[in-house]
């Protein structure tokens, strides 16, 4: 079999061994990128890269134009206001109303250096609010680097794989963790990275009820904003709207990223939107540590100020322009990013026709949406084994185990797939299936 793989078996094994990874399945996204890129260069075999969630579409022109103008107007030499550009705060508030139907005051819409900084600052602030509450609960599977953030700041985290706890079952599992009294905040992404399921309205209500009961903050990561393509979420100020826990509780923070929805990842720009009630709430832990302030003012003037002293000035003009154009109905960003859904449908078909299964395949009684990510498994193989084996076929993805999932399989991203690679993938998976007869 070694001679029948598209990538030279001995060469691939030598490169993998050189990284000295005790368990290849626990390799980080960046390590998988490095290994696949090195093999591509050394062997000349084109890889089908499905490991990294990087936008594969052109950046929104309305943002590019606004940022260029801002730079030409001289903003690069001026520190941005730590609260954020007033126009951006106003347009962010309007965008949230237009596409989520939530009322968040402009003061609570805070520009951040991408949602990565937004979540870091949210974790940090939430974990200082109440003495004894320094644990963040992850509804997994999730974005692996967010747990790394918790480790960096010295907090604790707890987690559970929601695979077996959908619907009403979510209540008991959530309560099991929350009743310890240690949980400061709960985080999840919607749609989910990597499984692409979307928490239902009933599940969001359960989250909201328990957030109120146990006084915890819900951090809703909307990195893949409006990407549940089963619904038409692209019409401003018209239902259906992006689902949100904010419809059922005031104990929430939203992370809205410019990276995927607007393909503006390179400029590291996003918004942390803090509910009106939470923004103005005082906490004993924050008062003891900082001498006063509310959650919102502490988040901005203490935590964000210490982390970065503000967010890229010119990128704020870009995001403001994109939000405004979307809310005005002049920029249909959802129709553009639907390309990811079309790619996912093609890719899933090729995988399943060659013996693979979709691991997270349903949202309760509905088939999973097609979008930025999907999950694959192969009978009789662990995620770690499958991840390594696919490297020999010039296909790179990451193991679900790194996302907190307890299921065996891989996360595959659609963003880097090129048109000619569907045929290439089909050929390689046919060979894979031939070499791994079930």
C-alpha positions in Angstrom: 0.0 0.0 0.0 2.9 2.4 0.7 3.7 2.7 -3.0 0.1 3.4 -3.9 -0.4 6.7 -2.0 -0.2 10.0 -3.9 2.3 11.3 -1.4 5.5 9.2 -1.0 4.9 7.2 2.2 8.5 7.2 3.5 8.9 11.0 2.9 5.6 11.8 4.6 6.4 9.6 7.6 9.8 11.2 7.9 8.3 14.7 7.9 5.7 13.8 10.5 8.3 12.1 12.7 10.5 15.3 12.5 7.8 17.2 14.4 8.1 14.7 17.4 4.4 14.7 18.1 3.5 11.9 20.6 -0.1 11.8 19.3 -0.5 13.2 15.7 -4.2 13.6 16.4 -3.4 16.3 18.9 -1.4 18.3 16.4 -2.5 22.0 16.4 -4.0 23.6 13.3 -0.7 25.4 12.7 1.3 22.2 13.0 -0.9 20.4 10.4 -0.5 23.4 8.1 3.3 23.3 8.5 3.5 19.6 7.8 1.2 19.6 4.8 3.0 22.7 3.3 6.4 21.2 3.8 5.3 17.9 2.1 3.8 19.9 -0.7 7.1 21.7 -1.3 9.3 18.6 -0.9 7.2 16.2 -3.0 5.6 18.5 -5.5 2.2 16.9 -4.8 -0.6 19.3 -4.5 -2.4 19.1 -1.2 -6.1 19.6 -0.6 -6.0 21.9 2.4 -9.0 21.5 4.7 -7.3 22.2 8.0 -7.4 25.9 8.5 -10.5 28.1 8.7 -9.2 31.0 6.6 -11.6 32.9 4.3 -11.2 31.8 0.7 -13.2 34.7 -0.8 -12.2 38.2 -1.8 -12.4 40.9 0.9 -15.5 43.0 0.7 -14.7 45.9 -1.6 -16.8 48.4 0.4 -14.5 47.8 3.3 -11.3 48.0 1.3 -12.4 51.3 -0.2 -13.3 52.8 3.1 -10.0 51.7 4.7 -7.9 53.1 1.9 -9.7 56.4 2.1 -9.2 56.5 5.9 -5.5 55.9 5.5 -5.2 58.5 2.8 -7.0 60.9 5.2 -4.2 60.3 7.8 -5.7 58.1 10.5 -2.7 55.9 10.6 -0.8 58.5 12.6 -3.6 58.9 15.2 -4.3 56.6 18.1 -7.9 55.4 17.9 -10.3 56.2 20.7 -10.3 53.2 23.1 -14.1 53.2 23.1 -14.1 52.8 19.3 -14.8 55.0 16.3 -18.2 56.7 17.0 -19.5 55.8 13.4 -18.5 52.2 13.9 -20.3 51.9 17.3 -23.4 53.4 15.7 -23.4 51.2 12.7 -22.6 48.1 14.8 -25.7 48.8 16.9 -27.8 49.3 13.8 -26.4 46.1 12.1 -27.2 44.0 15.2 -30.8 45.4 15.1 -31.0 44.7 11.3 -29.8 41.1 11.4 -30.4 39.8 14.9 -33.3 42.1 16.0 -31.6 43.0 19.3 -31.3 46.4 20.8 -27.7 47.1 22.0 -26.7 50.7 22.6 -23.7 51.9 20.6 -21.7 52.4 23.8 -21.8 48.6 24.3 -20.5 47.9 20.8 -16.7 47.8 21.2 -14.2 47.3 18.4 -11.7 44.5 19.0 -8.7 43.1 17.2 -10.8 40.2 15.9 -13.0 38.0 17.9 -9.9 36.3 19.3 -9.2 39.4 21.3 -12.9 39.9 22.0 -13.2 36.4 23.6 -9.9 36.8 25.5 -11.0 40.1 27.1 -14.5 38.7 27.7 -13.1 35.6 29.5 -10.7 37.8 31.5 -13.4 40.3 32.7 -16.0 37.7 33.4 -13.6 35.7 35.5 -12.9 38.7 37.7 -16.6 39.6 38.4 -17.4 37.3 41.4 -14.9 35.7 43.8 -14.9 32.0 43.4 -16.1 32.1 39.8 -13.1 31.7 37.6 -14.1 28.8 35.4 -15.3 29.1 31.8 -17.7 26.4 30.5 -17.3 25.4 26.9 -20.2 23.8 25.0 -18.1 21.6 22.8 -17.0 20.9 20.1 -15.4 24.4 19.8 -12.5 26.5 18.6 -9.4 24.9 20.2 -7.5 28.2 20.6 -10.1 29.6 23.0 -9.1 26.9 25.6 -5.5 28.0 25.0 -6.6 31.5 26.0 -7.9 30.2 29.3 -4.6 28.4 29.9 -2.6 31.5 29.1 -4.6 33.7 31.6 -4.4 31.0 34.3 -8.2 30.4 34.6 -9.9 27.1 34.7 -12.3 25.6 32.1 -14.9 22.9 32.1 -16.5 21.4 29.0 -18.9 18.8 27.6 -19.5 17.4 24.1 -23.1 18.5 23.3 -23.4 15.6 20.8 -25.5 13.5 23.3 -27.2 16.5 24.9 -29.3 18.2 22.3 -32.8 19.5 22.9 -34.2 19.2 26.4 -31.2 17.0 27.4 -29.1 20.1 27.4 -30.8 21.4 30.6 -29.7 18.7 32.9 -26.1 18.6 31.6 -25.7 22.4 31.8 -27.2 22.4 35.3 -24.7 19.7 36.4 -21.9 22.1 35.6 -23.5 25.4 36.7 -24.6 24.2 40.1 -21.0 23.9 41.2 -21.0 27.7 41.6 -17.6 28.0 39.8 -18.8 28.9 36.3 -18.3 32.6 35.4 -19.3 32.3 31.7 -20.5 29.9 29.1 -19.2 30.0 25.5 -20.4 28.4 22.3 -20.4 29.2 18.6 -23.5 29.4 16.5 -23.3 28.0 13.8 -20.8 25.7 15.5 -17.1 25.4 14.7 -16.4 22.6 13.8 -19.7 20.6 13.6 -21.8 23.3 12.0 -25.0 22.5 14.0 -27.0 25.5 15.2 -28.5 25.6 18.7 -32.3 25.8 18.4 -34.5 28.5 19.9 -35.6 26.0 22.6 -31.9 25.3 23.4 -31.1 29.0 23.6 -34.1 29.5 25.9 -32.7 26.8 28.2 -29.3 28.5 28.2 -30.9 31.8 29.0 -33.0 30.4 31.9 -30.0 28.8 33.5 -27.9 31.9 32.9 -30.4 33.8 35.0 -30.8 31.1 37.6 -27.0 30.8 38.2 -26.0 34.4 37.3 -23.5 33.4 34.6 -22.6 35.4 31.5 -23.3 33.8 28.1 -20.6 34.5 25.4 -22.1 33.9 22.0 -19.4 33.6 19.3 -21.0 34.6 16.0 -17.8 34.1 13.9 -19.9 32.5 11.2 -22.6 35.2 11.2 -25.8 34.4 9.2 -24.2 31.2 7.8 -27.1 28.9 8.6 -28.0 28.8 4.9 -31.1 26.8 5.5 -32.7 30.2 6.4 -32.7 33.4 4.4 -30.8 35.6 7.0 -29.6 38.2 4.5 -32.5 40.7 4.5 -31.9 43.6 6.9 -34.7 44.4 9.4 -36.8 41.4 8.2 -37.2 38.0 9.7 -35.9 35.4 9.9 -33.0 36.8 12.0 -29.7 35.3 13.2 -30.6 33.2 16.3 -29.3 34.5 19.6 -29.5 33.9 23.3 -29.9 37.7 23.6 -33.6 37.3 22.7 -34.1 35.5 26.1 -31.7 37.0 28.6 -29.7 40.1 29.4 -26.7 38.2 30.6 -24.9 38.0 27.3 -21.9 39.2 25.2 -21.9 38.8 21.4 -18.7 38.4 19.4 -19.2 39.6 15.8 -16.2 39.1 13.5 -15.4 40.7 10.2 -13.2 37.8 9.2 -15.7 35.3 7.7 -18.9 37.2 7.0 -17.0 40.0 5.2 -13.8 38.0 4.3 -11.8 40.7 6.2 -9.7 38.4 8.3 -6.3 40.0 7.5 -7.2 43.3 9.2 -8.1 41.7 12.5 -11.3 43.6 13.2 -14.5 42.6 15.0 -17.0 43.8 17.6 -17.7 42.7 21.1 -21.3 43.7 21.8 -22.2 43.8 25.5 -25.9 43.8 26.5 -27.2 47.1 27.8 -27.9 45.6 31.3 -24.6 43.8 31.6 -22.7 46.9 30.4 -24.0 48.9 33.3 -23.8 46.2 35.9 -21.3 46.5 38.8 -19.6 43.4 40.3 -17.9 43.0 43.7 -14.8 41.5 42.2 -14.4 44.3 39.7 -14.9 46.9 42.4 -12.4 45.3 44.6 -9.8 44.9 41.9 -10.2 48.2 40.1 -11.8 50.5 42.6 -15.1 50.8 40.7 -16.5 50.8 37.3 -19.2 48.7 35.5 -18.6 45.5 33.5 -18.6 47.6 30.2 -16.3 50.3 31.4 -13.9 47.8 33.0 -13.9 45.8 29.8 -13.0 48.8 27.7 -10.9 51.1 29.9 -9.0 48.5 32.0 -8.8 45.2 30.1 -8.8 46.2 26.4 -6.6 49.2 27.2 -4.1 47.0 28.8 -4.2 44.5 26.0 -3.8 46.7 22.9 -4.6 50.3 23.6 -7.3 50.1 20.9 -8.0 48.5 17.6 -6.6 49.3 14.1 -7.9 52.8 13.3 -8.3 52.3 9.6 -9.9 48.9 9.9 -12.6 50.4 12.1 -13.6 52.6 9.1 -13.7 49.5 6.9 -16.0 47.6 9.3 -18.3 50.7 9.8 -18.7 50.9 6.0 -19.5 47.2 5.7 -22.0 47.3 8.5 -23.7 50.4 7.0 -23.9 49.0 3.5 -25.3 45.7 4.8 -27.9 47.4 6.9 -28.8 49.8 4.1 -29.5 46.7 1.9 -26.7 47.7 -0.6 -24.3 44.9 0.3 -25.7 41.4 0.3 -22.9 39.7 2.2 -24.9 36.5 2.8 -25.3 35.8 -0.9 -21.5 36.0 -1.4 -20.6 33.7 1.5 -23.2 31.1 0.4 -20.3 29.9 -1.8 -19.1 28.0 1.3 -22.4 26.1 1.5 -22.2 25.1 -2.2 -18.6 23.8 -1.7 -19.7 21.8 1.4 -22.5 20.1 -0.4 -20.1 18.9 -3.2 -17.4 17.9 -0.8 -19.7 15.9 1.5 -21.1 14.1 -1.4 -17.6 13.0 -2.6 -16.7 11.9 0.9 -19.9 9.9 1.6 -19.8 8.2 -1.8 -16.4 6.8 -0.8 -17.3 5.3 2.5 -17.0 8.2 4.8 -19.7 9.4 7.2 -20.7 12.9 8.4 -20.1 12.7 12.2 -22.3 15.6 13.3 -25.0 15.1 10.6 -28.2 16.4 12.2 -29.7 19.4 14.2 -32.1 17.3 16.2 -34.7 16.4 13.4 -33.1 18.5 10.7 -30.1 17.6 8.4 -27.1 19.7 9.2 -26.6 22.9 7.2 -23.9 23.1 4.5 -21.4 25.8 5.4 -17.8 26.7 6.3 -17.0 23.4 8.1 -18.2 19.8 8.2 -17.1 16.7 10.1 -16.0 13.4 8.6 -15.3 9.9 10.0 -14.3 6.6 8.5 -15.4 3.2 9.9 -12.9 1.5 12.1 -10.5 4.4 12.3 -9.9 6.9 15.1 -9.7 10.6 14.3 -6.0 10.5 14.9 -5.5 7.5 12.6 -7.7 9.0 9.9 -5.9 12.4 10.1 -2.5 10.8 9.6 -3.6 8.4 6.9 -5.1 11.2 4.8 -1.8 13.0 4.8 -0.4 10.2 2.6 -3.3 11.0 0.2 -2.5 14.7 0.1 -5.5 15.7 2.2 -5.0 17.7 5.4 -7.6 18.3 8.2 -7.6 18.4 12.0 -8.8 15.8 14.5 -12.1 16.5 16.3 -10.4 15.6 19.6 -8.6 19.0 19.5 -12.0 20.7 19.5 -13.3 19.0 22.7 -15.4 16.5 20.8 -15.6 12.9 22.0 -16.5 11.6 18.6 -13.9 10.0 16.3 -13.4 12.0 13.1 -12.0 15.2 11.5 -13.0 18.8 11.0 -12.9 19.7 7.3 -13.0 23.3 6.1 -14.4 24.3 2.7 -12.7 27.7 2.3 -9.5 26.8 0.4 -11.1 24.3 -2.0 -10.4 25.3 -5.7 -12.6 24.3 -8.6 -10.2 21.7 -10.0 -9.8 20.0 -6.6 -13.2 18.3 -6.5 -12.0 15.8 -9.2 -8.7 15.4 -7.5 -10.4 14.7 -4.2 -12.6 12.1 -5.8 -9.7 10.3 -7.4 -7.8 10.2 -4.1 -10.7 9.1 -2.0 -11.5 6.3 -4.4 -7.9 5.1 -4.0 -8.3 5.6 -0.2 -11.4 3.4 -0.2 -9.7 0.8 -2.3 -6.8 0.6 0.1 -9.1 0.6 3.2 -11.9 -1.8 2.2 -14.4 -1.9 5.1 
